[in-house]
Amino acid sequence: MKAMSVTTPSCGKDAAPSLLVRWCKFNVVGGIGIGVQFGALFLLKGVMHLNYLAATAMAVEAAVLHNFVWHERYTWADRTKLAGGKNRGTPRQVQRFLRFHLSNGAVSIVGNVALMKILVGQAQMNYLAANAIAISVCSLANFLMSDVWVFD
């Protein structure tokens, strides 16, 4: 009987991170994005007194823009750079940006606004607490879409 050898991929700086490492990076960026979203929501609703649904949509968009930039540079940097560290180019960035908005942006905006309507509008929950719940619900779907479609 022939012995089977098991090899492990290189862990060099050019090696793609594991799914768990990428999930952790996604959550670091997302955590900062949550700060962006909460700050924008508080400013728009709490300070400027905009309608909570309009303020939610605008705050989510601010976070989506923030998250895209940092997912490009950090979470999926191994997929957005060519050998030698050069960016894959503006056309690919535009394509990823559009895909990110179609997937993560749409899920985040529609999901957040719908959940806010239910949690704040119907359940009378505090808008900041409801926002935290909405973000959590949308997070996993956004990661999976980013990993398999946006930053492919």
DSSP file (Angstrom, degrees, kcal/mol; ACC not computed):
  #  RESIDUE AA STRUCTURE BP1 BP2  ACC     N-H-->O    O-->H-N    N-H-->O    O-->H-N    TCO  KAPPA ALPHA  PHI   PSI    X-CA   Y-CA   Z-CA
    1    1 A M              0   0    0      0, 0.0     2,-0.3     0, 0.0     0, 0.0   0.000 360.0 360.0 360.0 130.3    0.0    0.0    0.0
    2    2 A K        -     0   0    0      1,-0.1     2,-0.2     0, 0.0     0, 0.0  -0.620 360.0-123.6 -83.6 132.8    1.4    3.4   -1.1
    3    3 A A        -     0   0    0     -2,-0.3     2,-0.4     1,-0.0    -1,-0.1  -0.537  22.3-133.3 -75.7 140.1    1.6    6.1    1.6
    4    4 A M        -     0   0    0     -2,-0.2     2,-0.4     2,-0.0    -1,-0.0  -0.772  14.1-145.9 -93.9 135.5   -0.2    9.3    0.7
    5    5 A S        -     0   0    0     -2,-0.4     2,-0.5     2,-0.0     0, 0.0  -0.821   5.4-150.4-101.9 144.3    1.6   12.6    1.3
    6    6 A V        -     0   0    0     -2,-0.4     2,-0.4     2,-0.0    -2,-0.0  -0.948  12.7-168.1-113.0 126.0   -0.3   15.7    2.4
    7    7 A T        -     0   0    0     -2,-0.5    -2,-0.0     0, 0.0     0, 0.0  -0.859   8.9-147.3-112.7 150.5    1.1   19.0    1.3
    8    8 A T        -     0   0    0     -2,-0.4     3,-0.1     1,-0.0    -2,-0.0  -0.898  27.6-104.8-112.8 145.5    0.0   22.4    2.6
    9    9 A P        -     0   0    0      0, 0.0    -1,-0.0     0, 0.0     6,-0.0  -0.254  47.7 -86.5 -65.2 155.8    0.0   25.5    0.5
   10   10 A S        -     0   0    0      1,-0.1     0, 0.0     4,-0.0     0, 0.0  -0.303  26.7-152.5 -60.5 142.4    2.6   28.1    1.0
   11   11 A C        +     0   0    0     -3,-0.1    -1,-0.1     4,-0.1     0, 0.0   0.039  50.1 134.5-104.6  24.9    1.9   30.6    3.7
   12   12 A G  S >  S-     0   0    0      1,-0.1     3,-1.4     2,-0.0     0, 0.0  -0.024  77.0 -92.1 -65.7 176.5    4.1   33.3    2.0
   13   13 A K  T 3  S+     0   0    0      1,-0.3    -1,-0.1     3,-0.0    -2,-0.0   0.720 126.5  53.7 -67.8 -19.2    2.9   36.8    1.6
   14   14 A D  T 3  S+     0   0    0      2,-0.1    -1,-0.3    69,-0.0     2,-0.1   0.532  84.4 109.4 -89.8  -6.9    1.4   36.0   -1.9
   15   15 A A  S <  S-     0   0    0     -3,-1.4    63,-0.1     1,-0.1    -4,-0.1  -0.430  77.4-111.6 -71.2 142.2   -0.7   33.1   -0.6
   16   16 A A        -     0   0    0     -2,-0.1    -1,-0.1     1,-0.1    -2,-0.1  -0.508  36.6-112.3 -70.4 138.9   -4.4   33.7   -0.4
   17   17 A P        -     0   0    0      0, 0.0    -1,-0.1     0, 0.0    -6,-0.0  -0.329  34.9-100.2 -68.9 155.3   -5.8   33.9    3.1
   18   18 A S     >  -     0   0    0      1,-0.1     4,-2.8     4,-0.0     5,-0.2  -0.216  34.8-104.4 -66.7 165.7   -8.0   31.1    4.4
   19   19 A L  H  > S+     0   0    0      1,-0.2     4,-2.5     2,-0.2     5,-0.1   0.881 123.4  52.1 -60.5 -37.7  -11.8   31.7    4.4
   20   20 A L  H  > S+     0   0    0      2,-0.2     4,-2.2     1,-0.2    -1,-0.2   0.917 110.3  47.0 -65.7 -43.7  -11.6   32.2    8.2
   21   21 A V  H  > S+     0   0    0      2,-0.2     4,-2.5     1,-0.2    -2,-0.2   0.920 113.5  48.7 -63.3 -42.7   -8.8   34.8    7.9
   22   22 A R  H  X S+     0   0    0     -4,-2.8     4,-3.0     1,-0.2    -2,-0.2   0.906 109.3  52.6 -64.4 -40.4  -10.8   36.6    5.1
   23   23 A W  H  X S+     0   0    0     -4,-2.5     4,-2.1     2,-0.2    -1,-0.2   0.901 109.9  49.4 -59.5 -41.9  -14.0   36.5    7.3
   24   24 A C  H  X S+     0   0    0     -4,-2.2     4,-1.8     2,-0.2    -2,-0.2   0.922 112.0  47.1 -64.3 -44.0  -12.0   38.1   10.1
   25   25 A K  H  X S+     0   0    0     -4,-2.5     4,-2.5     1,-0.2     5,-0.3   0.917 109.9  54.2 -61.9 -42.7  -10.6   40.8    7.8
   26   26 A F  H  X S+     0   0    0     -4,-3.0     4,-2.8     1,-0.2    -1,-0.2   0.899 109.6  47.9 -56.2 -42.3  -14.2   41.3    6.4
   27   27 A N  H  X S+     0   0    0     -4,-2.1     4,-2.5     2,-0.2    -1,-0.2   0.800 107.4  54.6 -74.0 -29.1  -15.4   41.9   10.0
   28   28 A V  H  X S+     0   0    0     -4,-1.8     4,-1.9     2,-0.2    -2,-0.2   0.959 114.3  41.1 -64.5 -50.0  -12.6   44.3   10.8
   29   29 A V  H  X S+     0   0    0     -4,-2.5     4,-2.6     1,-0.2    -2,-0.2   0.936 116.5  50.2 -61.0 -46.1  -13.5   46.4    7.8
   30   30 A G  H  X S+     0   0    0     -4,-2.8     4,-2.4    -5,-0.3    -1,-0.2   0.865 106.1  56.0 -61.4 -37.1  -17.2   45.9    8.6
   31   31 A G  H  X S+     0   0    0     -4,-2.5     4,-1.5     2,-0.2    -1,-0.2   0.911 110.7  43.6 -61.9 -42.3  -16.7   47.0   12.2
   32   32 A I  H  X S+     0   0    0     -4,-1.9     4,-2.0     1,-0.2    -2,-0.2   0.896 111.8  54.8 -67.8 -39.1  -15.2   50.2   11.1
   33   33 A G  H  X S+     0   0    0     -4,-2.6     4,-3.0     1,-0.2    -2,-0.2   0.848 102.4  57.1 -60.7 -34.7  -18.0   50.6    8.6
   34   34 A I  H  X S+     0   0    0     -4,-2.4     4,-3.4     2,-0.2     5,-0.3   0.914 105.5  50.8 -62.0 -41.7  -20.5   50.1   11.4
   35   35 A G  H  X S+     0   0    0     -4,-1.5     4,-2.6     2,-0.2    -2,-0.2   0.913 110.8  48.5 -60.7 -42.1  -18.9   53.1   13.1
   36   36 A V  H  X S+     0   0    0     -4,-2.0     4,-2.6     2,-0.2    -2,-0.2   0.934 114.4  46.1 -60.6 -46.4  -19.3   55.1    9.8
   37   37 A Q  H  X S+     0   0    0     -4,-3.0     4,-2.8     2,-0.2    -2,-0.2   0.927 114.4  45.9 -65.9 -45.9  -22.9   54.0    9.5
   38   38 A F  H  X S+     0   0    0     -4,-3.4     4,-2.9     2,-0.2     5,-0.2   0.919 114.1  49.5 -63.3 -42.6  -23.8   54.7   13.1
   39   39 A G  H  X S+     0   0    0     -4,-2.6     4,-2.4    -5,-0.3    -2,-0.2   0.928 114.1  44.6 -62.0 -44.9  -22.1   58.1   13.0
   40   40 A A  H  X S+     0   0    0     -4,-2.6     4,-3.0    -5,-0.2     5,-0.3   0.910 114.1  49.9 -66.1 -41.2  -23.8   59.1    9.7
   41   41 A L  H  X>S+     0   0    0     -4,-2.8     4,-3.1     2,-0.2     5,-0.8   0.926 111.8  47.6 -63.6 -44.3  -27.2   57.8   11.0
   42   42 A F  I  X>S+     0   0    0     -4,-2.9     5,-1.4    -5,-0.2     4,-1.1   0.927 115.0  46.3 -62.3 -43.7  -26.8   59.8   14.3
   43   43 A L  I  X>S+     0   0    0     -4,-2.4     5,-2.4    -5,-0.2     4,-0.6   0.942 118.7  40.6 -62.7 -48.1  -25.8   62.9   12.4
   44   44 A L  I  <5S+     0   0    0     -4,-3.0     6,-2.8     3,-0.2    -2,-0.2   0.898 131.7  22.7 -71.0 -41.6  -28.6   62.6    9.8
   45   45 A K  I  X5S+     0   0    0     -4,-3.1     4,-0.6    -5,-0.3    -3,-0.2   0.910 130.1  38.3 -90.9 -50.8  -31.4   61.5   12.1
   46   46 A G  I  <<S+     0   0    0     -4,-1.1    -3,-0.2    -5,-0.8    -2,-0.1   0.854 131.8  21.9 -74.1 -35.8  -30.3   62.7   15.6
   47   47 A V  I  <<S+     0   0    0     -5,-1.4    -3,-0.2    -4,-0.6    -4,-0.2   0.862 133.5  34.0 -99.0 -47.0  -28.8   66.0   14.6
   48   48 A M  T  4<S-     0   0    0     -5,-2.4    -3,-0.2    -6,-0.2    -4,-0.1   0.568  95.7-135.4 -90.2  -8.8  -30.3   67.0   11.3
   49   49 A H     <  +     0   0    0     -4,-0.6    -4,-0.2    -6,-0.2    -3,-0.1   0.809  42.0 163.6  60.7  35.3  -33.7   65.4   12.1
   50   50 A L        -     0   0    0     -6,-2.8    -1,-0.2     1,-0.1    -2,-0.0  -0.404  53.2 -78.7 -73.8 160.9  -34.2   63.6    8.7
   51   51 A N     >  -     0   0    0      1,-0.1     4,-2.8    -2,-0.1     5,-0.2  -0.352  43.0-122.9 -56.4 138.7  -36.7   60.9    8.5
   52   52 A Y  H  > S+     0   0    0      1,-0.2     4,-1.8     2,-0.2    -1,-0.1   0.802 109.1  51.0 -62.1 -30.4  -35.2   57.7    9.9
   53   53 A L  H  > S+     0   0    0      2,-0.2     4,-2.2     1,-0.2    -1,-0.2   0.923 113.2  43.5 -73.6 -43.6  -35.7   55.7    6.7
   54   54 A A  H  > S+     0   0    0      2,-0.2     4,-2.2     1,-0.2     5,-0.2   0.917 115.2  50.3 -64.8 -42.5  -34.0   58.3    4.5
   55   55 A A  H  X S+     0   0    0     -4,-2.8     4,-2.4     1,-0.2    -2,-0.2   0.886 109.4  51.9 -62.7 -38.9  -31.3   58.7    7.1
   56   56 A T  H  X S+     0   0    0     -4,-1.8     4,-2.6    -5,-0.2     5,-0.2   0.938 109.1  49.2 -62.8 -47.5  -30.8   54.9    7.2
   57   57 A A  H  X S+     0   0    0     -4,-2.2     4,-2.0     1,-0.2    -2,-0.2   0.910 114.4  45.1 -60.3 -43.3  -30.4   54.7    3.4
   58   58 A M  H  X S+     0   0    0     -4,-2.2     4,-1.9     2,-0.2    -1,-0.2   0.886 113.1  50.1 -69.0 -38.9  -27.9   57.5    3.3
   59   59 A A  H  X S+     0   0    0     -4,-2.4     4,-1.9     2,-0.2    -2,-0.2   0.895 110.3  50.4 -66.5 -39.8  -25.9   56.1    6.3
   60   60 A V  H  X S+     0   0    0     -4,-2.6     4,-2.8     1,-0.2    -2,-0.2   0.916 108.3  53.1 -63.7 -42.9  -25.8   52.6    4.7
   61   61 A E  H  X S+     0   0    0     -4,-2.0     4,-2.4     1,-0.2     5,-0.2   0.900 107.0  52.0 -60.6 -40.6  -24.5   54.1    1.5
   62   62 A A  H  X S+     0   0    0     -4,-1.9     4,-2.0     1,-0.2    -1,-0.2   0.919 112.6  45.4 -61.1 -42.6  -21.7   55.9    3.4
   63   63 A A  H  X S+     0   0    0     -4,-1.9     4,-3.1     2,-0.2    -2,-0.2   0.888 110.0  54.3 -68.0 -39.3  -20.7   52.6    5.0
   64   64 A V  H  X S+     0   0    0     -4,-2.8     4,-2.4     2,-0.2    -2,-0.2   0.923 110.0  47.2 -61.1 -44.7  -20.9   50.7    1.6
   65   65 A L  H  X S+     0   0    0     -4,-2.4     4,-1.8     2,-0.2    -1,-0.2   0.931 114.2  47.4 -62.7 -45.6  -18.5   53.2    0.0
   66   66 A H  H  X S+     0   0    0     -4,-2.0     4,-1.9    -5,-0.2    -2,-0.2   0.943 112.8  48.8 -58.1 -49.8  -16.2   53.0    3.0
   67   67 A N  H  X S+     0   0    0     -4,-3.1     4,-2.8     1,-0.2     5,-0.3   0.881 107.1  54.8 -63.8 -39.8  -16.3   49.2    3.0
   68   68 A F  H  X S+     0   0    0     -4,-2.4     4,-2.4     1,-0.2    -1,-0.2   0.951 107.7  49.8 -58.3 -49.1  -15.7   48.8   -0.7
   69   69 A V  H  X S+     0   0    0     -4,-1.8     4,-1.6     1,-0.2    -1,-0.2   0.916 116.2  41.6 -56.9 -45.5  -12.5   50.9   -0.5
   70   70 A W  H  X>S+     0   0    0     -4,-1.9     4,-2.0     2,-0.2     5,-1.0   0.802 110.8  54.6 -79.8 -27.8  -11.1   48.9    2.4
   71   71 A H  I  <>S+     0   0    0     -4,-2.8     5,-2.9     3,-0.2    -1,-0.2   0.893 109.6  50.7 -67.2 -37.5  -12.2   45.5    1.0
   72   72 A E  I  <5S+     0   0    0     -4,-2.4     8,-0.2    -5,-0.3    -2,-0.2   0.916 120.5  33.9 -59.5 -44.6  -10.2   46.4   -2.1
   73   73 A R  I  <5S+     0   0    0     -4,-1.6    -2,-0.2    -5,-0.2    -1,-0.2   0.654 137.5   8.7 -90.8 -17.7   -7.1   47.3   -0.2
   74   74 A Y  I ><5S+     0   0    0     -4,-2.0     3,-0.7    -5,-0.1     4,-0.3   0.688 122.0  43.5-130.1 -62.5   -7.3   44.8    2.7
   75   75 A T  I 3 <S+     0   0    0     -5,-1.0     3,-0.2     1,-0.2    -3,-0.2   0.929 133.4  15.3 -64.2 -49.0   -9.8   42.0    2.7
   76   76 A W  T >><S+     0   0    0     -5,-2.9     3,-1.5     1,-0.1     4,-1.0  -0.069  84.2 127.2-115.6  31.2   -9.4   40.9   -0.9
   77   77 A A  H <>  +     0   0    0     -3,-0.7     4,-0.9     1,-0.3     3,-0.4   0.838  70.0  61.6 -59.1 -33.2   -6.2   42.7   -1.7
   78   78 A D  H 34 S+     0   0    0     -4,-0.3    -1,-0.3     1,-0.2    -2,-0.1   0.757 108.9  42.5 -65.3 -22.8   -4.7   39.4   -3.0
   79   79 A R  H <4 S+     0   0    0     -3,-1.5    -1,-0.2     1,-0.1    -2,-0.2   0.604 112.8  51.6 -96.2 -14.9   -7.4   39.3   -5.7
   80   80 A T  H  < S+     0   0    0     -4,-1.0     8,-2.1    -3,-0.4     2,-0.3   0.470 101.1  69.7-102.7  -2.4   -7.3   42.9   -6.7
   81   81 A K  B  <  -A   87   0A   0     -4,-0.9     6,-0.2     6,-0.2     2,-0.2  -0.878  69.9-137.5-116.7 148.0   -3.5   43.2   -7.3
   82   82 A L    >   -     0   0    0      4,-3.8     3,-1.9    -2,-0.3     4,-0.2  -0.459  51.3 -68.1 -87.1 169.2   -1.3   41.7  -10.0
   83   83 A A  T 3  S+     0   0    0      1,-0.3     3,-0.4     2,-0.2    -1,-0.2  -0.350 127.2  37.4 -55.0 138.8    2.1   40.2   -9.2
   84   84 A G  T 3  S-     0   0    0      1,-0.2    -1,-0.3    -3,-0.1    -2,-0.0   0.411 127.1 -84.8  92.7  -1.9    4.4   43.0   -8.1
   85   85 A G  S <  S+     0   0    0     -3,-1.9     2,-0.2     1,-0.3    -1,-0.2   0.474  82.8 143.0  86.0   2.3    1.6   44.8   -6.2
   86   86 A K        -     0   0    0     -3,-0.4    -4,-3.8    -4,-0.2    -1,-0.3  -0.517  56.3-106.4 -77.3 146.1    0.1   46.7   -9.1
   87   87 A N  B     -A   81   0A   0     -6,-0.2    -6,-0.2    -2,-0.2     3,-0.1  -0.361  25.1-117.9 -67.0 149.2   -3.6   47.2   -9.2
   88   88 A R        -     0   0    0     -8,-2.1     4,-0.2     1,-0.2    -1,-0.1   0.562  67.2 -94.1 -67.7  -7.8   -5.5   45.1  -11.7
   89   89 A G     >  -     0   0    0     -9,-0.2     4,-2.0     1,-0.1     3,-0.3  -0.131  31.5 -79.1 112.1 155.2   -6.7   48.3  -13.3
   90   90 A T  H  > S+     0   0    0      1,-0.2     4,-2.9     2,-0.2     5,-0.3   0.869 120.5  57.0 -59.1 -43.9   -9.5   50.8  -13.4
   91   91 A P  H  > S+     0   0    0      0, 0.0     4,-2.1     0, 0.0    -1,-0.2   0.912 110.7  45.1 -58.5 -39.7  -11.9   48.8  -15.6
   92   92 A R  H  > S+     0   0    0     -3,-0.3     4,-2.7    -4,-0.2    -2,-0.2   0.881 112.4  52.1 -68.9 -37.2  -11.7   45.8  -13.1
   93   93 A Q  H  X S+     0   0    0     -4,-2.0     4,-2.9     2,-0.2    -1,-0.2   0.923 109.9  48.4 -63.0 -43.6  -12.1   48.2  -10.1
   94   94 A V  H  X S+     0   0    0     -4,-2.9     4,-2.7     2,-0.2     5,-0.2   0.915 111.7  50.2 -62.6 -42.9  -15.2   49.8  -11.7
   95   95 A Q  H  X S+     0   0    0     -4,-2.1     4,-2.5    -5,-0.3    -2,-0.2   0.930 113.1  45.3 -61.2 -45.6  -16.6   46.3  -12.4
   96   96 A R  H  X S+     0   0    0     -4,-2.7     4,-3.0     2,-0.2    -2,-0.2   0.907 111.9  52.9 -64.0 -41.1  -16.0   45.3   -8.7
   97   97 A F  H  X S+     0   0    0     -4,-2.9     4,-2.3     2,-0.2    -2,-0.2   0.925 111.5  45.6 -60.2 -45.5  -17.5   48.6   -7.5
   98   98 A L  H  X S+     0   0    0     -4,-2.7     4,-2.5     2,-0.2    -2,-0.2   0.918 114.4  47.8 -64.8 -43.5  -20.7   48.0   -9.6
   99   99 A R  H  X S+     0   0    0     -4,-2.5     4,-2.2     2,-0.2     5,-0.3   0.906 110.3  52.8 -62.4 -41.1  -20.9   44.4   -8.4
  100  100 A F  H  X>S+     0   0    0     -4,-3.0     5,-2.4     1,-0.2     4,-0.6   0.918 112.1  45.0 -61.4 -43.8  -20.3   45.5   -4.8
  101  101 A H  I  <>S+     0   0    0     -4,-2.3     5,-1.4     3,-0.2    -1,-0.2   0.886 112.6  51.0 -68.0 -38.4  -23.2   48.0   -5.1
  102  102 A L  I  <5S+     0   0    0     -4,-2.5    -2,-0.2     3,-0.2    -1,-0.2   0.845 127.4  22.1 -67.2 -32.6  -25.5   45.5   -6.8
  103  103 A S  I  X5S+     0   0    0     -4,-2.2     4,-2.9    -5,-0.2     5,-0.3   0.870 135.6  24.4 -98.1 -75.9  -24.9   42.9   -4.1
  104  104 A N  I  X5S+     0   0    0     -4,-0.6     4,-2.8    -5,-0.3     5,-0.2   0.900 126.0  48.9 -60.9 -43.9  -23.7   44.3   -0.8
  105  105 A G  I  ><S+     0   0    0     -5,-2.4     4,-3.0     2,-0.2     5,-0.3   0.938 114.9  43.8 -62.5 -47.2  -25.2   47.8   -1.4
  106  106 A A  H  >XS+     0   0    0     -5,-1.4     4,-2.6    -6,-0.3     5,-0.5   0.938 116.7  45.8 -65.1 -46.9  -28.6   46.4   -2.4
  107  107 A V  H  X5S+     0   0    0     -4,-2.9     4,-2.2     1,-0.2     5,-0.4   0.930 117.2  45.4 -61.5 -44.3  -28.7   43.8    0.4
  108  108 A S  H  X5S+     0   0    0     -4,-2.8     4,-2.5    -5,-0.3     5,-0.3   0.939 118.6  39.8 -66.8 -47.4  -27.5   46.4    3.0
  109  109 A I  H  X5S+     0   0    0     -4,-3.0     4,-2.6    -5,-0.2     5,-0.3   0.968 123.3  38.5 -68.9 -51.9  -29.8   49.2    1.9
  110  110 A V  H  X5S+     0   0    0     -4,-2.6     4,-2.6    -5,-0.3     5,-0.3   0.943 121.0  46.0 -63.9 -46.6  -32.9   47.1    1.2
  111  111 A G  H  X<S+     0   0    0     -4,-2.2     4,-2.6    -5,-0.5     5,-0.2   0.929 116.0  44.8 -61.9 -46.6  -32.3   44.9    4.2
  112  112 A N  H  X S+     0   0    0     -4,-2.5     4,-2.7    -5,-0.4     5,-0.2   0.930 115.6  46.0 -64.9 -45.9  -31.5   47.7    6.6
  113  113 A V  H  X S+     0   0    0     -4,-2.6     4,-2.4    -5,-0.3    -2,-0.2   0.928 114.9  47.7 -64.7 -43.5  -34.4   49.9    5.5
  114  114 A A  H  X S+     0   0    0     -4,-2.6     4,-1.9    -5,-0.3    -2,-0.2   0.931 115.2  44.8 -63.1 -45.6  -36.9   47.0    5.6
  115  115 A L  H  X S+     0   0    0     -4,-2.6     4,-3.4    -5,-0.3     5,-0.3   0.887 112.3  52.0 -67.4 -37.1  -35.7   45.9    9.1
  116  116 A M  H  X>S+     0   0    0     -4,-2.7     4,-2.8    -5,-0.2     5,-1.4   0.901 107.1  53.6 -63.7 -39.6  -35.7   49.4   10.4
  117  117 A K  I  <>S+     0   0    0     -4,-2.4     5,-0.8    -5,-0.2    -1,-0.2   0.911 116.5  38.9 -60.0 -42.2  -39.3   49.8    9.1
  118  118 A I  I  X>S+     0   0    0     -4,-1.9     5,-2.3     3,-0.2     4,-0.9   0.955 123.2  38.5 -72.4 -51.3  -40.3   46.7   11.1
  119  119 A L  I  <5S+     0   0    0     -4,-3.4     6,-3.1     3,-0.2    -3,-0.2   0.881 132.4  22.9 -73.5 -39.8  -38.2   47.3   14.2
  120  120 A V  I  X5S+     0   0    0     -4,-2.8     4,-0.8    -5,-0.3    -3,-0.2   0.905 128.4  42.6 -90.1 -51.3  -38.6   51.1   14.6
  121  121 A G  I  4<S+     0   0    0     -5,-1.4    -3,-0.2    -4,-0.1    -2,-0.1   0.861 133.5  16.0 -68.0 -37.3  -41.8   51.8   12.7
  122  122 A Q  I  <<S+     0   0    0     -4,-0.9    -3,-0.2    -5,-0.8    -4,-0.1   0.828 132.6  39.2-105.3 -43.1  -43.8   48.8   14.0
  123  123 A A  T  4<S-     0   0    0     -5,-2.3    -3,-0.2    -6,-0.1    -4,-0.2   0.538  95.2-133.1 -88.4  -5.5  -42.0   47.5   17.1
  124  124 A Q     <  +     0   0    0     -4,-0.8    -4,-0.2    -6,-0.2     2,-0.1   0.794  46.5 162.2  60.3  31.6  -41.1   51.0   18.3
  125  125 A M        -     0   0    0     -6,-3.1    -1,-0.2    -9,-0.1    -2,-0.1  -0.471  51.2 -88.1 -77.8 153.1  -37.4   49.9   19.0
  126  126 A N     >  -     0   0    0     -2,-0.1     4,-2.6     1,-0.1     5,-0.2  -0.380  37.1-127.0 -58.0 136.6  -34.7   52.6   19.4
  127  127 A Y  H  > S+     0   0    0      1,-0.2     4,-1.6     2,-0.2    -1,-0.1   0.811 106.7  50.0 -64.2 -31.4  -33.4   53.4   15.9
  128  128 A L  H  > S+     0   0    0      2,-0.2     4,-1.6     1,-0.2    -1,-0.2   0.900 112.4  46.4 -74.2 -39.9  -29.7   52.8   16.9
  129  129 A A  H  > S+     0   0    0      2,-0.2     4,-1.7     1,-0.2    -2,-0.2   0.905 113.1  50.2 -65.6 -41.4  -30.5   49.4   18.5
  130  130 A A  H  X S+     0   0    0     -4,-2.6     4,-2.4     1,-0.2    -1,-0.2   0.875 106.8  55.6 -63.8 -37.1  -32.5   48.4   15.5
  131  131 A N  H  X S+     0   0    0     -4,-1.6     4,-2.4    -5,-0.2    -1,-0.2   0.891 104.4  53.1 -62.2 -40.6  -29.7   49.5   13.2
  132  132 A A  H  X S+     0   0    0     -4,-1.6     4,-1.9     2,-0.2    -1,-0.2   0.900 110.6  47.2 -62.0 -41.4  -27.3   47.1   15.0
  133  133 A I  H  X S+     0   0    0     -4,-1.7     4,-2.1     2,-0.2    -2,-0.2   0.926 111.1  51.0 -65.2 -45.4  -29.7   44.2   14.5
  134  134 A A  H  X S+     0   0    0     -4,-2.4     4,-1.6     1,-0.2    -2,-0.2   0.899 109.1  50.9 -61.1 -41.9  -30.1   45.1   10.8
  135  135 A I  H  X S+     0   0    0     -4,-2.4     4,-1.2     1,-0.2    -1,-0.2   0.929 109.7  50.4 -61.2 -46.2  -26.4   45.2   10.2
  136  136 A S  H  X S+     0   0    0     -4,-1.9     4,-0.6     1,-0.2     3,-0.4   0.893 108.4  51.9 -60.7 -41.9  -25.9   41.8   11.8
  137  137 A V  H  < S+     0   0    0     -4,-2.1     4,-0.4     1,-0.2    -1,-0.2   0.870 113.6  43.5 -64.4 -37.9  -28.6   40.2    9.7
  138  138 A C  H  X S+     0   0    0     -4,-1.6     4,-1.9    -5,-0.2    -1,-0.2   0.645  94.2  83.7 -83.4 -15.6  -27.1   41.4    6.4
  139  139 A S  H  X S+     0   0    0     -4,-1.2     4,-2.2    -3,-0.4     5,-0.2   0.901  87.8  46.3 -61.3 -50.2  -23.4   40.7    7.2
  140  140 A L  H  X S+     0   0    0     -4,-0.6     4,-2.4     1,-0.2     5,-0.2   0.914 112.3  50.3 -64.3 -43.5  -23.1   37.0    6.3
  141  141 A A  H  > S+     0   0    0     -4,-0.4     4,-2.3     1,-0.2    -1,-0.2   0.904 110.6  51.3 -60.1 -40.7  -24.9   37.4    3.0
  142  142 A N  H  X S+     0   0    0     -4,-1.9     4,-2.2     2,-0.2    -1,-0.2   0.900 109.1  50.0 -64.4 -41.3  -22.7   40.3    2.1
  143  143 A F  H  X S+     0   0    0     -4,-2.2     4,-2.6     2,-0.2    -2,-0.2   0.944 111.7  47.5 -62.2 -47.9  -19.5   38.3    2.9
  144  144 A L  H  X S+     0   0    0     -4,-2.4     4,-2.2     1,-0.2     5,-0.3   0.913 112.8  48.0 -63.1 -43.2  -20.6   35.4    0.8
  145  145 A M  H  X>S+     0   0    0     -4,-2.3     4,-2.0    -5,-0.2     5,-1.7   0.895 113.1  49.4 -64.3 -39.0  -21.5   37.5   -2.2
  146  146 A S  I  <>S+     0   0    0     -4,-2.2     5,-2.7     3,-0.2    -2,-0.2   0.919 112.6  47.2 -64.9 -42.9  -18.3   39.5   -2.0
  147  147 A D  I  <5S+     0   0    0     -4,-2.6    -2,-0.2     1,-0.2    -1,-0.2   0.892 122.8  30.4 -69.5 -40.3  -16.2   36.3   -1.8
  148  148 A V  I  <5S+     0   0    0     -4,-2.2    -1,-0.2    -5,-0.2    -2,-0.2   0.684 136.4  13.1 -96.4 -17.4  -17.8   34.4   -4.7
  149  149 A W  I ><5S+     0   0    0     -4,-2.0     3,-0.7    -5,-0.3    -3,-0.2   0.741 121.8  43.7-125.4 -48.4  -18.9   37.2   -7.0
  150  150 A V  I 3 <S+     0   0    0     -5,-1.7    -4,-0.2     1,-0.2    -3,-0.2   0.968 125.6  26.5 -72.1 -53.6  -17.5   40.7   -6.3
  151  151 A F  T 3 <       0   0    0     -5,-2.7    -1,-0.2     1,-0.2    -5,-0.1  -0.241 360.0 360.0-105.8  43.7  -13.8   39.9   -5.6
  152  152 A D    <         0   0    0     -3,-0.7    -1,-0.2    -2,-0.1    -2,-0.1   0.467 360.0 360.0 -70.0 360.0  -13.6   36.7   -7.7
